Amino acid sequence: MTVAVDDVLGWDLSGLPAAASSLTTLTGRLIDTGRTCERSALKDRAWQGVTEVAARTRIGTVTASLIRTAHTVDDAAESVRTAHSELADLQTVLRSAVDTLRADRYLVAADGTVTHPDAEHRAAALDATEQIQALLGQATRLDRTHSAALDSFAAQLTGSDPNAVVMPSGAIVTPARAAGLLSAMTDPEMRRRAWASFSESERNEIIKDKSTVIGNLDGIPFADRAVANEVTIRAELREALGGGWTGNVDADRADRLRSMLADDRTFLAFDPDTGEFIEIVGELTPTTTNVGVFVPGTGTGLDDIDSLRKKALKLSEKSNAPVIVWADGPFPQHIVADPRTTKSMEMAVDPTLAAVNAPRLVEFTRALDAELGAVAPDAKTTVIGHSYGGSIVGTAEQLGMRADRVVYASAAGTGVDPDRGWSNPESDVKRYSITPPGDPIHLAQKFGAPLHGGDPDVAPGVTRLDSGYLSPDDSGGRRLLQGTSSHTDYLNDFDSDAFNALAKVIAGQEPAPYVERAPDMPRILERPELAPIIIADEVFDGVVDGFKDTIGGVLRLVG
């Protein structure tokens, strides 16, 4: 509906300049407050520790939110100035035209129709009608345009516009574009501050548009990552049940996805294309004092998601701490295989995937530290690497992974870069190893040292823990944990001494040190299929040199 003549002439625009000035003043105050917060946070150089990290993180988040709000308020101020200028100019032109017409005895109706008592002025009246109604049309358009702009700014401040997300820079983008900008950020802390500056509505829209992106981004708070991954899993389940464009049903995949949605499971990462995932068992709360991260080994894939959860659940119960299963990368699927049919990196003897996964683990532990800083600043982190996972953890330590405690459990080695030592920034880190006697991994530790970094059981600063005995059998007897099956036996025997030792480390306790009861090296002749692990020296040297070149290139790329 077009506005009426007297409505436009009655507009009281006198308060708009003052409103714009107030908004500009508010902009300055918001920016000054943000900068003051940052300066205060950096002022005390002597203040360090988890509380300082948590405080600085929160201050950074608040500052980003203040700056984002300041940008929006500043844009609103400019919009108000423009509205005043354009509406006041039009009002002046309309008033002048109407006053002139009425002075000449023309009648101006509310809808802009102009008439005159004398018939000889009919043509002039029709011409005036066209001009007045054009001004009314322009007034209507300007009124709606500026009203919509101000409504948009209000929606930006509240985050209620489903198609607009205000970035900390003040840029207004779509939810999908916002996800892309977040993904492009190289600093997870910057990403965390940007995410915190969004309103809940904005965060929900971004998750709806790009759940697979948000669910896998370090720096996004764990609660939001979990929501995003649940959205992804539900969408994948609909697809598996025939809800996609093909209409095909994948019953096995549907069962797997249903399992992932059962029992309030929480995923901090999930890639539906590769099956890579991170699952947390237990909840991070302000009272959390410890948290564990378990990195599994060769053969890990989405099919192991339930069995790995069972292990994490038992570790969590025994340590009274949340436990995270980290499988957010590609794992070798064979110990050794025919190189004519299997790529070398798909075999555990090849350390390439350890070098690929380690930087991702480093970034996740940094994201975990940020989460703990915000939720449970006193919590201590234990990272456990089993088998090939030990090589991943060791390489992550070489790249600067921070952890309070590290356990090399039947680990392939201490890290794939022979030229780097561990550079865990935690000065008081405690390192442990646990490897049962007869575990075939001893072969990798001895003969694969140039590839995976050597034997953690004898590495300086590492305490080897007692692997002990399996849980009692039906008659009450306890069998020594040893032999070729011992590599995984203790992870599936939740009352074994070795499993309990892992839980104790997570809980911050000191398990019993190693007691020698049997030889470490397995009796390989009893398992002929393991013989290929021991490679002839002349062949081994060439393989090592080739792998070293590959690993060196990968690690140079990640720093």
C-alpha positions in Angstrom: 0.0 0.0 0.0 1.3 3.4 -1.0 1.7 5.9 1.9 -0.7 8.9 2.0 0.3 12.5 1.5 -0.4 13.6 5.0 1.5 10.6 6.4 4.7 11.6 4.6 4.2 15.3 5.5 3.7 14.2 9.1 6.9 12.1 9.4 8.9 13.4 12.4 12.5 12.8 11.2 14.1 15.2 13.7 15.3 12.4 16.0 17.1 10.4 13.4 20.4 12.4 13.4 20.6 12.1 17.2 19.9 8.3 17.0 22.7 7.9 14.4 25.0 9.9 16.6 24.2 7.7 19.6 24.8 4.6 17.6 28.2 5.9 16.5 29.1 6.7 20.1 28.1 3.2 21.0 30.3 1.8 18.3 33.3 3.6 19.7 32.6 2.4 23.2 32.2 -1.2 22.1 35.5 -1.2 20.3 37.3 0.6 23.2 35.9 -1.9 25.7 37.1 -4.8 23.5 40.6 -3.3 23.3 40.7 -2.6 27.0 39.8 -6.2 27.7 42.6 -7.5 25.5 45.1 -5.1 27.0 44.1 -6.1 30.5 44.5 -9.8 29.6 48.0 -9.3 28.3 49.1 -6.9 31.1 50.2 -9.4 33.7 53.0 -11.4 32.1 53.6 -13.4 35.2 50.1 -14.9 35.2 50.2 -18.3 33.5 48.5 -21.6 33.8 45.2 -23.2 32.8 43.2 -20.5 34.5 45.1 -17.8 32.6 44.5 -19.7 29.3 40.8 -20.1 30.1 40.5 -16.4 31.0 42.3 -15.2 27.9 40.2 -17.5 25.7 37.0 -16.1 27.2 38.2 -12.5 26.9 39.1 -13.2 23.3 35.6 -14.6 22.7 33.9 -11.6 24.3 36.2 -9.2 22.4 35.3 -10.8 19.1 31.6 -10.5 20.0 32.0 -6.8 20.9 33.8 -6.0 17.7 31.2 -7.9 15.6 28.4 -6.0 17.4 30.3 -2.7 16.9 30.5 -3.3 13.1 26.8 -4.0 13.0 25.9 -0.9 15.1 28.2 1.3 13.0 26.5 0.0 9.8 23.1 0.7 11.4 24.2 4.3 12.3 25.2 4.9 8.7 21.9 3.5 7.5 20.0 5.8 9.8 21.9 8.8 8.4 21.1 7.7 4.9 17.5 7.2 5.7 17.2 10.7 7.3 18.9 12.3 4.3 16.8 10.6 1.7 13.4 10.8 3.5 13.9 14.4 4.6 14.8 15.4 1.0 11.7 13.7 -0.4 9.5 15.1 2.4 10.8 18.6 1.6 10.1 18.2 -2.2 6.6 16.8 -1.5 5.7 19.5 1.0 6.8 22.3 -1.4 4.8 20.7 -4.2 1.7 20.3 -2.1 1.9 23.8 -0.6 2.3 25.3 -4.0 -0.7 23.4 -5.4 -2.9 24.3 -2.4 -1.9 27.9 -2.6 -3.3 27.9 -6.2 -6.6 26.4 -4.9 -5.8 22.8 -6.1 -7.1 20.0 -3.9 -4.7 17.3 -3.0 -6.2 14.0 -1.9 -4.6 11.5 0.5 -3.7 9.2 -2.5 -2.1 12.1 -4.4 -5.0 12.8 -6.7 -5.1 16.5 -7.6 -8.2 18.4 -8.7 -9.2 22.0 -9.3 -12.6 23.7 -9.1 -12.1 25.3 -12.5 -12.4 22.9 -15.5 -9.7 24.9 -17.3 -7.1 23.6 -14.9 -8.0 19.9 -15.5 -4.8 19.2 -17.6 -2.6 20.8 -15.0 -4.3 18.8 -12.2 -3.7 15.6 -14.1 -0.1 16.4 -14.5 0.3 17.4 -10.9 -1.4 14.1 -9.9 1.2 12.2 -11.8 4.0 14.1 -10.0 2.5 13.8 -6.5 1.8 10.1 -6.9 5.3 9.5 -8.2 6.7 11.1 -5.1 4.4 9.0 -2.9 5.6 5.9 -4.7 9.2 6.9 -4.1 8.4 7.6 -0.5 6.8 4.2 -0.1 9.8 2.5 -1.6 12.3 4.5 0.5 10.3 3.8 3.7 10.2 0.1 3.1 13.9 -0.1 2.0 15.1 1.7 5.1 12.7 -0.1 7.4 13.9 -3.4 6.0 17.6 -2.4 6.4 17.1 -1.4 10.1 15.1 -4.7 10.7 18.1 -6.5 9.1 20.5 -4.9 11.5 18.3 -5.8 14.4 18.2 -9.4 13.1 21.9 -9.4 12.8 22.3 -8.3 16.4 19.9 -11.1 17.5 21.0 -13.6 14.8 17.3 -14.1 13.8 17.8 -13.8 10.1 18.2 -17.4 8.7 20.0 -16.3 5.6 22.5 -13.9 7.2 25.5 -14.5 9.4 27.6 -11.6 10.7 31.3 -12.4 10.7 33.5 -10.8 13.3 34.8 -8.5 10.6 31.2 -7.2 10.1 30.8 -8.9 6.8 27.3 -10.4 6.2 27.4 -13.8 4.6 25.2 -16.8 4.1 25.4 -19.7 6.6 27.2 -21.8 4.0 29.7 -19.1 3.3 30.3 -18.6 7.0 31.1 -22.3 7.3 33.6 -21.9 4.5 35.3 -18.9 6.2 35.5 -20.8 9.5 37.1 -23.8 7.7 39.6 -21.5 6.0 40.8 -20.1 9.4 44.2 -21.6 10.2 44.1 -20.8 13.9 41.6 -22.9 15.9 41.5 -20.3 18.6 40.4 -17.6 16.1 37.8 -20.1 14.9 36.5 -20.6 18.4 36.2 -16.8 19.0 34.4 -16.3 15.7 32.0 -19.1 16.5 31.3 -17.7 20.0 30.5 -14.3 18.5 27.6 -15.8 16.5 24.1 -16.0 18.0 22.5 -19.4 18.7 20.3 -18.9 15.7 23.3 -18.2 13.5 25.1 -21.3 14.8 22.1 -23.4 14.1 21.7 -22.2 10.6 25.4 -22.9 9.9 25.1 -26.4 11.3 22.0 -27.1 9.2 23.7 -26.0 6.1 27.2 -27.5 6.6 27.0 -30.1 9.4 29.9 -32.2 7.9 32.1 -29.1 8.0 31.3 -27.9 11.5 31.3 -31.4 13.0 35.0 -31.8 12.1 36.5 -28.4 12.8 39.0 -28.1 15.6 38.1 -24.9 17.6 34.4 -25.4 17.4 33.1 -26.2 21.0 32.6 -29.9 21.5 28.8 -29.5 22.2 28.3 -27.9 18.8 30.5 -30.4 17.1 28.5 -33.2 18.6 25.2 -31.6 17.4 26.6 -31.2 13.9 27.7 -34.8 13.7 24.4 -36.1 14.9 22.7 -34.0 12.2 25.1 -35.7 9.7 24.5 -39.2 11.0 20.7 -38.7 10.8 21.0 -37.5 7.3 23.2 -40.4 6.4 20.7 -42.8 8.0 17.9 -41.4 5.9 20.1 -42.0 2.8 20.9 -45.5 3.8 17.2 -46.2 4.3 16.4 -45.1 0.8 15.6 -41.5 1.4 18.2 -40.3 -1.1 17.6 -39.7 -4.8 18.5 -43.3 -5.7 16.0 -44.8 -3.3 18.4 -47.7 -2.6 18.5 -49.3 0.9 21.8 -50.2 2.5 20.8 -52.3 5.5 24.2 -52.8 6.9 25.1 -49.2 6.8 21.8 -48.3 8.3 22.4 -50.6 11.3 25.8 -49.1 11.8 24.4 -45.5 11.8 21.6 -46.6 14.1 24.2 -47.8 16.5 25.9 -44.5 16.4 22.7 -42.7 17.4 21.9 -45.1 20.3 22.7 -44.6 23.9 23.3 -40.8 23.6 26.6 -41.4 21.9 28.7 -38.3 21.3 30.9 -37.8 18.2 33.4 -35.0 18.0 34.2 -35.9 14.4 32.6 -38.0 11.7 33.4 -38.2 8.0 30.7 -40.2 6.3 32.9 -40.7 3.2 36.0 -42.1 4.9 34.5 -43.5 8.1 37.0 -41.5 10.2 35.6 -40.4 13.6 36.2 -39.2 17.1 33.9 -40.3 19.9 33.9 -39.2 23.5 32.6 -41.5 26.2 31.6 -39.6 29.3 31.0 -35.9 29.8 33.4 -32.9 30.3 32.1 -30.9 33.3 33.6 -28.3 35.7 34.4 -31.1 38.1 36.3 -33.2 35.5 39.9 -33.8 36.7 41.2 -36.2 34.1 40.5 -37.1 30.5 41.9 -39.8 28.3 42.5 -40.0 24.6 42.9 -43.5 23.0 44.5 -43.8 19.6 44.0 -47.4 18.2 46.2 -49.2 15.7 46.3 -51.2 12.5 42.9 -52.2 11.0 41.0 -49.4 12.6 37.9 -48.3 10.7 34.2 -47.5 11.1 33.5 -51.2 11.6 35.4 -51.0 14.9 33.3 -48.2 16.2 31.3 -50.3 18.7 34.2 -52.4 20.0 36.3 -49.3 20.5 33.4 -47.7 22.4 33.3 -50.7 24.7 37.0 -50.3 25.5 36.6 -46.6 26.1 33.5 -47.1 28.2 35.4 -49.5 30.5 38.4 -47.2 30.7 36.1 -44.4 31.6 34.3 -46.4 34.3 37.6 -47.5 35.9 39.3 -44.1 35.7 36.2 -42.1 36.5 37.1 -39.8 33.6 35.8 -39.1 30.1 37.7 -41.1 27.4 38.0 -40.1 23.8 38.5 -42.5 20.9 40.6 -40.7 18.3 40.3 -42.4 14.9 40.2 -39.2 12.8 42.5 -40.3 10.0 43.4 -43.2 7.7 44.9 -46.3 9.4 46.9 -49.1 7.7 44.7 -52.2 7.3 47.4 -54.9 7.2 50.6 -55.7 9.1 52.3 -57.0 6.0 50.7 -57.9 2.7 51.6 -58.7 -0.9 53.1 -55.5 -2.3 51.8 -56.5 -5.7 48.2 -56.1 -4.6 48.5 -53.8 -1.6 49.8 -50.2 -1.4 52.7 -49.9 1.0 51.0 -47.3 3.1 48.2 -49.7 3.8 50.7 -51.9 5.7 51.8 -51.2 9.2 55.4 -51.6 8.3 55.1 -48.3 6.4 55.2 -45.3 8.7 53.6 -42.9 6.2 50.2 -42.8 7.8 51.7 -42.1 11.2 53.3 -39.0 9.7 49.9 -38.1 8.0 47.9 -38.6 11.2 50.2 -37.0 13.7 49.5 -33.3 12.8 45.8 -34.0 13.0 46.2 -35.4 16.5 48.3 -32.4 17.5 45.5 -30.1 16.4 42.9 -32.1 18.2 44.7 -32.1 21.5 45.0 -28.3 21.1 41.3 -28.1 20.6 40.9 -30.4 23.6 43.0 -28.0 25.7 40.9 -25.1 24.6 37.7 -27.0 25.5 39.2 -28.0 28.9 40.2 -24.4 29.5 36.6 -23.3 29.0 34.9 -26.2 30.8 37.4 -28.0 33.1 40.6 -26.0 33.5 42.1 -28.3 36.1 41.8 -31.5 34.1 44.9 -33.5 33.1 45.1 -35.2 29.8 46.4 -38.7 29.1 47.1 -39.8 25.5 47.4 -43.5 24.9 48.6 -44.9 21.6 48.2 -48.6 20.9 50.2 -50.5 18.3 50.4 -48.3 15.2 48.6 -45.7 17.2 51.7 -45.5 19.4 53.7 -44.5 16.3 51.1 -41.8 15.6 51.3 -40.5 19.2 55.1 -40.6 19.2 55.2 -38.6 16.0 52.6 -36.2 17.4 54.9 -35.7 20.4 57.7 -34.9 18.0 55.5 -32.2 16.4 54.6 -30.6 19.7 51.5 -32.4 21.0 50.8 -31.4 24.6 49.7 -33.9 27.1 50.2 -34.4 30.8 50.7 -38.1 30.5 51.5 -40.4 27.5 51.2 -44.1 27.3 52.9 -46.2 24.6 50.8 -49.4 24.7 52.3 -52.2 22.6 53.5 -49.3 20.5 55.2 -49.7 17.1 57.7 -47.0 18.0 58.3 -43.6 19.5 57.9 -41.5 16.4 58.7 -41.7 12.7 61.2 -38.8 12.4 64.6 -40.0 13.5 65.9 -36.4 13.5 63.4 -35.1 16.0 63.0 -35.7 19.7 59.8 -35.4 21.6 58.8 -31.8 22.0 55.8 -32.1 24.2 55.4 -28.5 25.7 54.3 -29.9 29.0 57.5 -29.7 31.1 56.3 -32.2 33.7 54.9 -34.8 31.2 54.9 -38.4 32.5 55.6 -41.1 29.9 54.8 -44.8 30.3 54.9 -47.9 28.1 53.3 -51.3 28.5 54.2 -54.2 26.3 53.5 -57.8 27.3 56.3 -60.4 26.9 56.0 -62.3 23.6 53.9 -59.5 22.0 54.8 -59.5 18.3 55.2 -55.7 18.4 58.6 -56.4 20.0 59.7 -57.4 16.5 58.7 -54.0 15.1 60.3 -52.2 18.0 63.6 -54.0 17.4 63.7 -54.4 13.6 61.6 -51.4 12.6 63.3 -48.8 14.7 64.6 -46.8 11.7 60.9 -46.6 10.5 58.8 -46.1 13.6 61.4 -44.8 16.1 62.5 -47.6 18.3 61.4 -49.3 21.5 59.5 -47.1 23.9 60.1 -49.6 26.7 63.7 -48.6 26.9 63.3 -44.9 25.8 64.8 -42.4 28.2 62.2 -41.0 30.6 59.7 -43.7 29.9 58.5 -46.0 32.8 57.6 -49.5 31.6 54.5 -50.7 33.4 53.8 -54.3 34.5 51.6 -56.1 32.0 50.9 -58.8 34.6 48.1 -61.3 34.3 44.8 -61.8 32.6 41.6 -61.8 34.6 40.7 -64.9 36.5 39.2 -67.8 34.6 36.2 -69.9 35.7 38.4 -71.8 38.2 39.9 -68.6 39.6 43.3 -69.1 38.0 45.1 -66.2 36.3 47.2 -66.7 33.2 50.2 -64.6 32.4 49.6 -62.1 29.7 52.1 -63.2 27.1 52.5 -64.6 23.6 51.4 -63.5 20.1 47.8 -62.9 21.1 48.8 -60.6 24.0 49.1 -57.7 21.7 45.3 -57.2 21.9 44.3 -59.6 24.6 44.5 -57.0 27.4 42.4 -54.5 25.6 39.6 -57.0 25.4 40.0 -58.3 29.0 38.8 -55.4 31.1 39.9 -56.9 34.4 43.4 -57.7 33.2 46.3 -56.1 35.0 47.4 -54.3 31.8 44.0 -52.8 31.2 43.7 -51.6 34.8 47.1 -50.1 34.5 45.9 -47.9 31.6 42.9 -46.8 33.6 45.1 -45.9 36.6 47.3 -43.7 34.4 44.3 -41.8 33.2 43.2 -41.4 36.8 46.5 -39.9 37.7 47.7 -42.9 39.7 51.0 -44.8 39.5 50.6 -48.4 38.3 53.1 -51.1 39.3 56.4 -51.0 37.3 57.3 -53.9 34.9 58.2 -57.3 36.4 60.0 -59.6 34.0 58.4 -63.1 33.9 59.0 -64.2 30.4 61.2 -63.2 27.4 60.1 -60.2 25.4 60.8 -61.5 21.9 58.0 -63.7 20.6 58.8 -67.3 19.4 58.3 -66.4 15.8 58.7 -70.0 14.5 55.4 -70.9 16.2 53.7 -68.3 13.9 55.4 -68.6 10.5 53.1 -65.9 9.0 55.0 -63.4 11.2 58.3 -64.2 9.6 58.1 -61.6 6.9 58.3 -58.9 9.6 62.0 -59.7 9.9 63.5 -58.5 6.6 66.9 -59.3 5.4 69.4 -56.5 6.2 70.3 -55.7 2.6 66.6 -55.4 1.6 65.7 -53.6 4.9 68.2 -50.9 4.4 66.8 -50.0 1.0 63.2 -50.0 2.3 64.2 -47.8 5.2 65.9 -45.3 3.0 62.8 -45.1 0.7 60.5 -44.7 3.6 62.7 -42.1 5.2 62.6 -40.0 2.1 58.8 -40.2 2.0 58.4 -39.4 5.7 60.8 -36.6 5.5 58.7 -35.0 2.8 55.5 -35.4 4.7 56.9 -34.0 7.9 58.5 -31.0 6.1 55.0 -30.2 4.8 53.5 -30.1 8.3 56.5 -28.4 10.0 
